[in-house]
Amino acid sequence: MSELFDAIDALVASRSPLPAPAERKRLRQAHGLTLEEVAATLEVRRATVGAWESGKTEPRPPQREPYAHLLKQLARLYPSPTTTEGGTPAIPAATAPAAPPSPAEAKPSAPAAANAPVPAPAVPAPAATPPSPTAAQRPARTSRRPGAPRAAAAHSPAPLGSAPYAHGPLLVLDADDEQQVTGYGTGGLLLDVPSKSLPALVEWALSEARVGAQKLHASSKDADPLLVLTAAACERYGLPITLSDEERSAGRLLEGHKVIKLLERAGWKLTRRGLGPWARVYRPVTGGRRQCVQLCIPSWNALDDRSWGHAATLEPAELARVLGVYAHRVMTPVGSSAVSGLELMTALNPPTRASEPDQGGKRHSELRPGSLGKEPVDPAPCEAIDGHPVLAHLPRFHIRGPEERLFEEAYDWARDLTDAECMQSHLVGLDVNLAFGAAANGAVVGLDSPPEHVTRPVFDPAVPGSWLVDLSHVDLSRVKVAKQWRDLQGDLLPSPFTPTGERPEGPAWYATPTVAYAVELGYDVTPLESWVRPRSGRFLDAWYKRLRDAYVATMADLGVAEKLPPGEFLEAMDGYKGRDPELGIVVDAVKMTVKGGIGKLQEKARGGGWVPGQAWPALARPTWRPDIRAAVISRARVNMHRKMVALAAATGRYPVAVLSDCAVYTADGPSPLAVLPYDQDGKTVPGSFRLGVSPGMVKHEGTQDVLWGVGVLEQLAAEGKVANLARYIKTGEVTARDTGE
């Protein structure tokens, strides 16, 4: 029986509570003890005690209990402001483990870690998002950069335990002054990285690190491990911290760099984009096994501030959290937010699948129904952008008008204020959440077949394509709203058929949703010709749903839930990013993934040396589809117009400016509630703008005085410019750059 009591004592000792790593160091130094003295007493190496104090490893039995006893005694002598009544230093909620790790869970000391990376103790996320720990609470580091990260944070996905990718989708690598590299993963994970060179690092990532992510579709492929190299890690692996002007212009390290030679000698290859801010290092597939690692280098501007805000300046653990949440909810990033948005389309709707077994029991690759296929499809001439090979027959300086080219772009329209509007006090901006994403939802687009030309077609709203038709007869002063004819002040509304909002003057090319809207408004259409795609489907539905869920979940983490009453929603949106700036970065990245992904469907030629009429690399992608981009933008613009018409018909309010997904109205108060007529039951005009966080609903973009707006219009008119107040409504600052979200 005594053996059982001994075993119980040992079990209790294995869970001896410990203060936070930074507190351990403070207590030792307060008593004037050196690392050597503590190490000698506990019969461990000096580096082991240092690792305990930095949070890289946790003490295990038999040293754990005496070490905990030492710290408890010191805490009684040197209490800190965060010490509990019992004398044990309190552990901050963001860093305290629910229970000390067992020997099997604890990360081994440095010699063992070189062979088998093991995650640090699991750290539970608090129910509410806490403020960042103070410097005194954070674990100490010997980083080349000041400050220290949180060991874990709220809403950070945890590693997956014993799964094939147990350590999550990515690691942020940082090196200390002694050139020891640490990998920071999601959920507070810390790994010692034994690799001494970049080729060895890539090999380690594939063979030992257990980093990656499961595929998003049964016919897709697993995500490659992503390694994010801090400036210190770049220096450790022989890479420059920043690119030279020549390298920055080329977008990569120049051929012949010593690190590139090391990779080549080890049998690794780089894709056509080379070793740049985002690099893919791979070996050819052997035996059906994919060998590929993705590198991200923030100091080379991999995380541009428009998509990722201040992410590049974060500490490693915080950056791992931001990228980890994005990877968990969207996908492991593989490039810019635009590139990731495009890759997400293919990951969720892959072009091929495994066939049923043949007579010999073998499976083969076959095209998946509903996908874009494996081969690129040429656009119709009207859909091609200038310089495309299908237009090579045109004179070099030929300018195509709307009767030759499809112009489906977002709104950029504004008008002068009426006298009555000038008498109101405020200008209020309403911004549509994920407007292009909402437009992609349910969009029927052409799939893997080339467009078919038809002369004198009968318009069919169910067939995606491009139509040459005269819509100049559509009169916005007399339209159908909810299938009932209504009289409106048509001159106060933008045309739904042109990006400028000007009324078309004759035949022009339009995507199917635009022509269908003309019919919805009550007018007949007679197309002259069309390029249609009979084989069609809702290719973007899964893409939209993935991004929608990511956006809504992250906004909920920031305290903005779905289905809030209008007033509560506006209150929740006030300063929402400040509640957790890291999750605020994720929200912006998701929004830019939507916009960028749609934009990439019509990627233009880049770089010198290209000659109009010649193909450029993007054309080799099945996802180079300007017709799909046109359909989505057409639906977004039509959705916007439909809401403006419904509001005008019900209330007599008309927009004074529209920029993409932002509309500006005059009002007698600063709140969107002064524009949108909500009743006591929380209902507003059917079919019009509704306040809420869901895609397609609107949020408050900004408010300015009407006098400010009049002044901006007069100022820019004097400079010979047309002012779009929606461009400046958010901050009131007049700049050339669109500041809308």
C-alpha positions in Angstrom: 0.0 0.0 0.0 2.9 2.4 0.7 3.9 2.1 -3.0 0.5 3.6 -3.9 0.9 6.5 -1.6 4.4 7.1 -3.0 2.9 7.0 -6.5 0.3 9.5 -5.5 2.9 11.8 -4.0 4.9 11.5 -7.3 1.8 12.3 -9.3 1.1 15.4 -7.2 4.7 16.5 -7.5 4.5 16.2 -11.3 1.7 18.9 -11.2 3.4 21.3 -8.8 2.2 24.8 -9.7 4.7 27.3 -11.1 4.5 31.0 -11.7 4.7 32.6 -15.1 8.2 32.3 -16.7 9.0 36.0 -16.4 8.1 35.8 -12.6 10.5 32.9 -12.2 13.4 35.1 -13.5 12.3 38.0 -11.4 12.3 36.0 -8.2 15.8 34.5 -8.9 17.3 37.9 -9.6 15.6 39.5 -6.6 17.5 37.1 -4.3 20.7 37.6 -6.2 20.9 34.0 -7.4 22.7 33.2 -10.7 21.5 30.6 -13.3 24.6 28.5 -12.4 23.7 28.4 -8.7 20.1 27.3 -9.3 21.2 24.8 -12.0 23.9 23.3 -9.7 21.4 22.9 -6.8 18.8 21.2 -9.0 21.5 19.2 -10.8 20.6 20.4 -14.3 22.4 22.5 -16.9 22.5 26.3 -16.8 20.7 26.4 -20.2 17.9 24.3 -18.8 17.1 26.8 -16.1 17.3 29.6 -18.7 14.8 27.7 -20.8 12.4 27.5 -17.8 12.6 31.2 -17.3 12.1 32.0 -21.0 9.1 29.7 -21.3 10.7 27.5 -23.9 10.5 24.4 -21.8 8.8 23.4 -18.5 10.6 21.6 -15.6 9.8 17.9 -15.2 10.1 15.5 -12.2 12.2 15.0 -10.3 13.3 18.7 -10.6 9.8 20.2 -10.8 8.8 19.9 -7.2 12.0 21.3 -5.6 12.0 24.1 -8.2 8.4 25.0 -7.4 9.4 24.9 -3.6 12.3 27.3 -4.3 10.1 29.8 -6.2 7.4 29.6 -3.5 9.9 30.5 -0.8 11.3 33.4 -2.9 7.8 34.6 -3.5 7.2 35.0 0.2 10.4 37.1 0.5 9.8 39.2 -2.6 6.1 39.5 -3.3 5.0 41.1 -6.5 1.9 43.3 -7.2 0.4 40.2 -8.8 1.1 37.8 -5.9 -1.9 36.0 -4.3 -2.6 36.0 -0.6 -1.0 32.6 -0.2 2.3 33.9 -1.4 2.2 32.1 -4.8 2.7 34.5 -7.7 -0.5 34.8 -9.7 -0.4 33.6 -13.3 -2.0 35.9 -15.8 -5.1 34.4 -17.6 -3.4 34.7 -21.0 -0.4 32.6 -20.0 -1.5 30.3 -17.1 -1.9 26.7 -18.0 -5.0 24.9 -16.7 -2.6 22.3 -15.2 1.2 21.8 -15.3 2.3 19.5 -18.0 3.0 15.8 -17.5 6.4 14.4 -18.5 4.9 13.2 -21.8 3.4 16.6 -22.5 6.3 18.8 -21.5 8.7 20.0 -24.1 12.1 18.3 -23.6 15.3 20.2 -22.9 17.5 21.2 -25.7 19.3 18.0 -26.5 16.1 15.9 -26.8 14.3 18.6 -28.7 16.7 18.3 -31.6 15.3 14.9 -32.5 11.6 15.1 -31.6 9.8 18.5 -31.4 7.1 18.4 -28.8 4.6 21.1 -28.1 4.7 23.3 -25.1 2.0 23.0 -22.5 -1.5 23.5 -23.7 -2.9 26.9 -22.9 -6.7 27.4 -22.7 -8.1 30.5 -24.3 -10.1 32.7 -21.9 -13.8 33.2 -22.4 -13.4 36.9 -23.0 -10.6 38.5 -24.9 -8.1 39.9 -22.3 -5.9 42.9 -22.8 -2.3 42.2 -23.7 -0.2 41.1 -20.7 2.1 43.7 -19.3 5.8 43.5 -19.9 6.3 42.2 -16.4 3.9 39.3 -17.1 5.4 38.3 -20.4 7.9 35.5 -20.8 11.5 36.7 -21.1 13.3 36.2 -24.4 16.7 36.7 -25.9 15.3 37.9 -29.2 17.1 40.4 -31.5 14.0 42.6 -31.1 12.6 44.2 -27.9 9.5 43.0 -26.2 8.1 39.5 -25.8 5.0 37.6 -27.1 2.1 36.1 -25.3 2.5 32.4 -24.8 -1.1 32.0 -26.0 -4.1 34.2 -26.7 -7.8 34.1 -26.9 -9.4 32.8 -30.1 -6.1 31.2 -31.2 -6.6 27.7 -32.7 -4.8 25.0 -30.8 -2.4 22.4 -32.2 -4.1 19.2 -33.2 -2.4 16.7 -30.8 -1.6 13.4 -32.5 -3.0 14.4 -36.0 -0.7 14.2 -39.0 -0.2 17.9 -38.7 -0.1 18.0 -34.9 1.7 21.3 -34.7 -0.7 23.2 -36.9 -0.5 24.9 -40.3 2.5 27.1 -39.8 5.4 28.2 -37.7 6.9 31.7 -37.2 10.7 31.2 -36.8 12.8 33.5 -34.7 16.5 33.3 -33.7 18.0 34.5 -30.4 21.5 36.0 -29.9 22.9 32.5 -29.6 21.5 31.6 -33.0 19.0 29.1 -31.5 15.9 29.1 -33.7 12.5 28.7 -32.1 9.3 28.0 -34.0 6.1 29.7 -32.7 2.9 27.9 -33.6 -0.7 28.3 -32.9 -2.2 28.0 -29.4 1.1 28.9 -27.7 3.1 26.1 -29.3 6.9 26.4 -29.1 9.4 24.2 -30.9 13.1 24.1 -31.0 14.3 24.1 -34.6 17.6 22.2 -35.0 18.2 23.1 -38.7 21.4 25.0 -39.4 20.8 25.8 -43.1 17.8 26.6 -45.3 17.9 23.3 -47.1 18.0 21.5 -43.8 15.1 23.6 -42.5 12.9 22.6 -45.5 13.8 19.0 -45.0 13.0 19.2 -41.3 9.7 20.9 -42.0 8.6 18.0 -44.1 10.1 15.1 -42.2 9.9 16.1 -38.5 8.0 19.3 -37.8 4.5 17.8 -38.3 3.3 21.1 -39.8 0.6 21.5 -42.5 -3.2 21.4 -42.8 -5.7 18.9 -44.0 -7.3 19.5 -47.5 -10.4 21.6 -47.8 -12.1 19.2 -50.3 -12.0 15.5 -50.7 -10.5 15.9 -54.2 -8.0 18.7 -53.2 -4.6 18.3 -51.6 -3.3 19.0 -48.1 -1.8 22.5 -47.5 1.9 22.7 -47.5 3.7 23.7 -44.3 4.2 27.4 -44.0 7.4 28.8 -42.4 7.5 32.5 -41.6 11.0 33.8 -41.2 11.5 36.9 -39.0 14.4 39.2 -39.7 16.5 37.4 -37.1 15.7 34.0 -38.7 16.6 35.4 -42.2 20.0 36.4 -40.8 20.4 33.0 -39.2 19.8 31.2 -42.5 22.0 33.4 -44.7 19.2 35.6 -46.2 19.2 39.4 -46.3 17.0 41.1 -43.8 15.7 43.4 -46.6 16.0 43.2 -50.4 18.2 45.5 -52.3 16.6 47.9 -54.8 17.5 45.5 -57.7 16.1 42.5 -55.8 13.0 44.5 -54.8 12.4 45.4 -58.5 12.8 41.8 -59.5 10.6 40.6 -56.6 13.1 38.0 -55.5 16.7 37.2 -54.7 18.9 37.3 -57.8 20.1 34.1 -59.4 23.4 32.9 -58.0 22.8 33.9 -54.4 24.5 31.5 -52.1 21.3 30.3 -50.4 19.8 29.5 -53.8 22.9 27.5 -54.7 22.6 25.6 -51.4 19.0 24.7 -52.2 19.9 23.6 -55.7 22.8 21.4 -54.5 20.4 19.7 -52.1 18.0 18.9 -54.9 15.4 21.5 -54.1 13.7 23.7 -56.7 11.9 27.1 -56.7 8.9 28.0 -58.7 9.0 30.7 -61.4 8.6 33.5 -58.8 11.9 32.4 -57.3 13.0 33.1 -53.7 11.0 36.2 -53.0 8.7 37.4 -50.2 6.5 34.3 -50.8 8.5 31.4 -52.0 7.6 27.7 -52.7 10.5 25.3 -52.3 9.8 21.8 -53.6 11.1 18.5 -55.1 9.2 16.7 -57.9 6.5 14.3 -56.7 7.9 10.8 -56.1 5.8 7.8 -55.3 2.7 10.0 -55.1 4.3 12.0 -52.2 4.3 15.8 -52.5 7.4 17.6 -51.1 6.8 21.3 -50.8 7.3 24.0 -48.2 6.0 27.6 -48.4 8.2 30.4 -47.1 6.9 33.8 -46.0 9.4 36.7 -45.3 7.6 39.7 -43.7 10.7 41.9 -43.8 10.6 41.6 -47.6 7.1 43.0 -47.6 5.3 39.6 -47.8 2.6 41.0 -45.5 1.7 44.3 -47.2 0.0 46.8 -44.9 -3.1 47.2 -47.0 -4.1 43.6 -46.5 -2.3 42.7 -43.2 -2.1 46.1 -41.4 0.7 46.1 -38.9 1.1 42.3 -38.9 4.7 42.5 -40.1 5.7 44.3 -36.9 4.2 41.8 -34.5 6.2 39.6 -32.1 6.5 36.0 -33.3 3.8 34.5 -31.1 1.4 37.3 -32.0 2.1 36.9 -35.7 1.6 33.1 -35.4 -1.8 33.8 -33.8 -2.9 36.1 -36.6 -1.7 33.9 -39.4 -3.0 30.8 -37.6 -6.5 32.2 -37.2 -6.5 33.1 -40.9 -5.2 29.6 -41.8 -7.8 27.9 -39.6 -10.7 29.9 -40.9 -9.7 30.7 -44.5 -6.7 28.7 -45.6 -2.9 28.6 -45.0 -1.8 31.7 -46.9 0.2 31.0 -50.0 0.9 34.6 -51.1 -0.8 37.9 -51.0 -4.4 38.0 -49.9 -5.4 38.2 -53.6 -3.3 35.1 -54.4 -4.7 33.2 -51.4 -8.3 34.2 -52.5 -7.7 32.8 -55.9 -6.1 29.6 -54.6 -9.0 29.1 -52.2 -11.4 28.9 -55.2 -9.4 25.9 -56.5 -8.9 24.3 -53.1 -12.7 24.3 -52.5 -13.6 23.4 -56.1 -10.7 21.3 -57.5 -10.6 20.6 -61.3 -10.1 16.8 -61.0 -11.1 13.8 -58.9 -10.3 10.1 -58.7 -12.4 8.0 -61.0 -14.2 4.8 -60.1 -11.9 1.8 -60.3 -11.5 0.3 -63.8 -11.6 -3.4 -64.6 -8.0 -3.7 -63.2 -9.0 -2.0 -60.0 -7.0 1.2 -60.8 -8.3 4.7 -60.4 -7.5 7.5 -62.7 -7.8 11.3 -62.6 -10.9 12.7 -64.3 -12.5 16.1 -64.6 -14.8 17.2 -61.7 -18.3 18.4 -62.7 -18.9 21.9 -61.5 -15.2 23.0 -61.7 -13.3 25.2 -64.2 -11.3 22.2 -65.5 -7.6 21.8 -65.9 -7.1 23.9 -69.1 -7.5 27.6 -69.5 -10.4 28.9 -71.7 -10.0 31.9 -74.0 -12.4 34.7 -73.3 -14.8 36.2 -75.8 -13.3 39.1 -77.7 -15.6 41.5 -75.8 -14.4 40.1 -72.5 -10.7 40.2 -73.2 -8.7 43.1 -71.8 -6.5 45.2 -74.0 -3.4 43.3 -75.2 -4.9 39.8 -74.9 -3.9 37.4 -77.8 -7.5 37.1 -79.0 -7.3 40.8 -79.9 -3.9 40.6 -81.7 -5.7 41.3 -85.0 -6.7 44.9 -83.8 -4.5 47.9 -84.7 -2.0 48.6 -81.9 -3.5 51.9 -80.8 -7.1 51.0 -81.3 -9.4 52.1 -78.5 -12.4 49.9 -77.9 -15.6 51.5 -76.7 -18.6 49.9 -74.9 -19.9 48.5 -78.1 -16.7 46.4 -78.4 -15.6 45.8 -74.8 -17.4 44.6 -71.7 -17.1 47.3 -69.0 -18.5 45.8 -65.8 -16.8 47.7 -63.0 -17.7 49.0 -59.5 -19.5 52.3 -59.1 -17.7 55.6 -59.0 -20.5 58.1 -59.2 -21.4 61.4 -57.6 -23.7 64.4 -58.1 -24.2 67.9 -56.7 -26.4 68.3 -53.7 -29.9 69.7 -54.1 -31.0 72.8 -52.2 -33.1 70.6 -49.9 -30.1 68.4 -49.2 -27.9 71.4 -48.4 -30.3 72.3 -45.7 -29.7 69.0 -43.9 -26.9 68.8 -41.3 -25.0 65.6 -42.0 -23.6 63.3 -44.7 -23.8 59.6 -43.7 -21.9 56.8 -45.4 -23.3 53.3 -45.5 -20.8 50.5 -46.4 -21.9 47.0 -47.6 -20.1 44.2 -45.8 -18.2 41.9 -48.2 -20.1 43.3 -51.2 -18.3 41.2 -53.8 -18.6 38.1 -51.6 -22.3 38.5 -51.2 -22.5 39.0 -55.0 -20.6 35.8 -55.6 -23.0 33.9 -53.5 -25.4 32.1 -55.9 -23.8 33.6 -59.0 -24.3 31.2 -62.0 -21.1 31.4 -64.1 -19.6 29.6 -67.1 -17.5 26.6 -66.2 -14.9 24.8 -68.4 -16.4 25.3 -71.9 -15.5 28.1 -74.3 -18.0 30.8 -75.0 -20.4 30.4 -77.9 -21.3 33.2 -80.3 -25.0 33.8 -81.0 -26.5 36.4 -83.4 -29.9 37.9 -82.6 -30.3 35.8 -79.4 -33.3 35.7 -77.1 -32.2 36.9 -73.7 -32.2 34.2 -71.0 -31.4 35.4 -67.4 -30.4 31.9 -66.5 -27.5 31.7 -69.1 -24.2 33.3 -68.1 -22.4 35.3 -70.7 -22.0 38.7 -72.4 -24.8 40.5 -74.3 -24.6 43.3 -76.8 -27.8 45.3 -76.2 -29.1 48.8 -76.1 -30.3 49.8 -72.6 -30.5 53.6 -73.2 -34.3 53.4 -73.2 -34.5 52.4 -69.5 -36.0 55.4 -67.7 -35.2 55.5 -63.9 -38.0 57.9 -63.3 -40.5 55.1 -64.0 -39.4 51.6 -62.8 -40.9 48.5 -61.2 -40.1 48.0 -57.5 -41.3 44.7 -56.1 -43.2 44.2 -59.4 -45.1 47.4 -59.0 -44.5 50.5 -61.1 -43.2 53.5 -59.2 -42.3 57.1 -60.1 -38.9 58.3 -58.9 -36.6 61.2 -59.4 -34.5 59.3 -61.9 -31.9 62.1 -62.3 -30.9 61.7 -58.6 -30.0 58.1 -59.1 -27.0 56.6 -60.9 -27.6 54.4 -63.9 -27.3 50.8 -63.0 -25.7 50.0 -66.3 -22.4 52.0 -66.2 -19.7 52.3 -63.5 -19.8 56.1 -63.9 -23.6 56.1 -63.3 -24.1 57.9 -66.6 -27.0 56.7 -68.8 -25.8 54.6 -71.7 -26.1 56.2 -75.2 -26.5 53.1 -77.3 -25.6 49.4 -77.7 -23.0 48.1 -75.2 -21.8 44.8 -73.8 -23.2 43.7 -70.5 -22.9 40.7 -68.3 -26.1 38.6 -67.8 -27.0 40.1 -64.3 -27.0 43.7 -65.7 -29.4 42.8 -68.5 -31.6 40.8 -66.2 -31.9 43.9 -63.9 -33.1 45.9 -66.9 -35.9 43.4 -67.3 -36.6 43.4 -63.5 -37.1 47.2 -63.7 -39.8 46.6 -66.2 -38.2 47.1 -69.6 -37.9 44.9 -72.7 -34.5 44.0 -74.0 -33.5 42.9 -77.5 -29.8 41.8 -77.7 -28.0 42.1 -81.0 -25.5 39.3 -80.3 -24.1 37.4 -77.4 -21.3 35.2 -76.2 -22.9 32.6 -73.8 -21.7 29.6 -71.9 -24.3 26.9 -71.8 -22.2 24.7 -69.4 -22.6 26.7 -66.1 -22.8 26.3 -62.4 -22.4 28.1 -59.0 -18.6 27.8 -58.9 -18.1 30.4 -56.2 -20.7 29.2 -53.6 -18.3 27.2 -51.4 -15.7 30.0 -51.7 -18.2 32.6 -50.5 -19.4 30.4 -47.6 -15.9 29.8 -46.4 -15.0 33.5 -46.4 -18.4 34.5 -45.0 -18.0 32.1 -42.0 -14.5 33.4 -41.4 -15.6 37.0 -41.4 -18.7 36.4 -39.2 -16.8 34.2 -36.7 -14.0 36.8 -36.3 -16.4 39.7 -36.0 -18.2 37.7 -33.3 -14.9 37.2 -31.5 -14.6 41.0 -31.6 -18.0 41.4 -30.0 -20.1 42.0 -33.1 -22.6 39.2 -33.4 -25.2 38.5 -36.1 -28.8 39.4 -35.6 -28.2 42.3 -33.3 -30.9 45.0 -33.2 -29.8 48.1 -35.2 -28.8 50.3 -32.2 -26.9 47.5 -30.5 -25.1 46.7 -33.7 -23.9 50.3 -34.1 -22.8 50.3 -30.5 -20.9 47.0 -30.9 -19.2 48.3 -34.1 -17.9 51.4 -32.2 -14.1 50.7 -31.8 -14.5 47.0 -32.4 -11.0 46.5 -33.7 -9.5 48.0 -30.6 -10.8 45.1 -28.5 -8.3 42.8 -30.1 -6.0 44.4 -32.7 -4.7 41.1 -33.8 -8.2 39.8 -34.7 -8.8 43.2 -36.4 -5.9 42.3 -38.7 -7.6 39.0 -39.6 -10.9 40.8 -40.4 -9.2 43.1 -42.8 -7.2 40.2 -44.4 -10.5 38.3 -45.0 -12.1 41.4 -46.6 -9.0 41.8 -48.9 -9.1 38.1 -49.7 -12.6 38.6 -51.1 -11.7 41.7 -53.2 -8.3 40.4 -54.3 -9.6 37.0 -55.2 -12.2 38.5 -57.5 -9.6 40.9 -59.0 -7.2 38.1 -59.7 -9.7 36.5 -62.1 -8.6 39.2 -64.6 -4.9 39.6 -63.7 -3.1 41.9 -66.1 0.4 41.5 -67.6 3.2 42.6 -65.2 6.8 43.3 -65.6 8.9 44.6 -68.5 9.4 42.9 -71.8 5.7 42.0 -72.4 4.4 43.0 -75.8 0.6 43.5 -76.5 -0.7 40.5 -78.3 1.5 38.0 -76.5 0.4 35.7 -73.7 1.4 36.4 -70.1 1.8 33.8 -67.3 -1.6 34.4 -65.7 -3.4 33.3 -68.9 -2.2 29.8 -68.4 -4.5 29.5 -65.3 -8.0 28.0 -65.6 -8.9 30.7 -63.1 -8.1 33.5 -65.5 -11.7 34.2 -66.1 -12.7 37.9 -66.7 -16.2 36.7 -67.5 -16.6 35.5 -63.9 -15.2 38.7 -62.5 -17.6 40.7 -64.7 -20.6 38.6 -63.4 -19.7 39.2 -59.8 -19.1 42.9 -60.2 -22.3 43.2 -62.2 -24.3 41.5 -59.4 -22.6 43.7 -56.8 -23.5 46.9 -58.7 -27.0 45.8 -59.4 -27.5 44.8 -55.7 -26.4 48.2 -54.7 -28.8 49.9 -57.1 -31.7 47.7 -56.1 -31.3 48.8 -52.5 -31.0 52.5 -53.4 -34.2 52.3 -55.5 -36.1 50.5 -52.7 -35.0 53.2 -50.2 -35.9 56.0 -52.6 -39.3 54.6 -53.4 -40.2 54.2 -49.7 -38.6 57.3 -48.2 -37.7 59.8 -51.0 -34.0 59.6 -50.0 -31.5 59.5 -52.8 -27.7 58.9 -52.6 -25.4 61.8 -53.3 -22.3 59.6 -54.0 -21.5 56.0 -54.5 -18.1 54.4 -54.5 -18.0 50.7 -55.0 -19.8 49.4 -51.9 -20.2 52.7 -50.1 -23.2 55.0 -50.5 -23.5 58.5 -49.0 -26.8 60.2 -48.0 -27.7 63.5 -46.4 -29.6 63.3 -43.1 -30.7 65.3 -40.1 -28.5 63.4 -37.8 -25.1 61.7 -37.7 -26.3 58.1 -37.3 -27.3 55.6 -40.1 -30.6 55.4 -38.2 -31.2 59.0 -39.5 -31.1 57.5 -43.0 -32.7 54.1 -42.6 -36.3 54.0 -41.3 -36.4 51.3 -38.7 -39.7 50.7 -36.8 -40.1 49.6 -33.2 -39.9 45.9 -34.3 -36.5 46.4 -35.8 -37.8 46.2 -39.4 -36.9 48.5 -42.2 -37.7 49.0 -45.9 -37.9 45.5 -47.6 -35.2 45.1 -50.2 -33.2 48.1 -49.0 -30.2 48.6 -46.8 -30.2 46.8 -43.5 -27.7 47.3 -40.6 -25.9 44.2 -39.6 -22.7 42.2 -39.8 -23.7 39.6 -42.3 -22.4 40.0 -45.9 -24.7 42.2 -48.0 -25.9 44.1 -44.9 -24.4 47.5 -44.1 -22.3 49.2 -41.4 -21.6 52.8 -40.7 -18.7 54.0 -42.9 -18.5 57.6 -41.5 -20.3 60.9 -41.0 -19.3 64.4 -41.9 -21.0 67.8 -41.9 -22.9 68.8 -45.0 -20.9 72.1 -45.0 -17.7 69.9 -45.2 -19.2 68.2 -48.2 -20.1 71.4 -49.9 -16.6 72.7 -49.3 -15.0 69.6 -50.8 -17.1 69.8 -53.9 -16.3 73.5 -54.4 -12.6 72.9 -53.7 -12.1 70.1 -56.2 -14.4 71.8 -58.8 -12.1 74.8 -58.7 -9.2 72.4 -59.4 -11.1 70.9 -62.4 -11.8 67.6 -60.6 -15.0 65.8 -59.8 -15.3 64.9 -56.1 -16.8 61.7 -54.9 -17.7 62.3 -51.3 -17.9 58.5 -50.6 -14.1 58.4 -51.1 -13.6 60.8 -48.2 -16.5 60.2 -45.9 -14.7 57.9 -43.5 -12.1 60.3 -42.2 -13.0 63.6 -43.8 -9.4 63.8 -45.2 -9.4 64.6 -48.9 -6.9 62.4 -50.7 -6.6 60.8 -54.1 -6.7 57.3 -52.5 -9.9 55.4 -51.9 -10.1 55.0 -48.1 -13.3 52.9 -48.1 -13.2 49.4 -46.7 
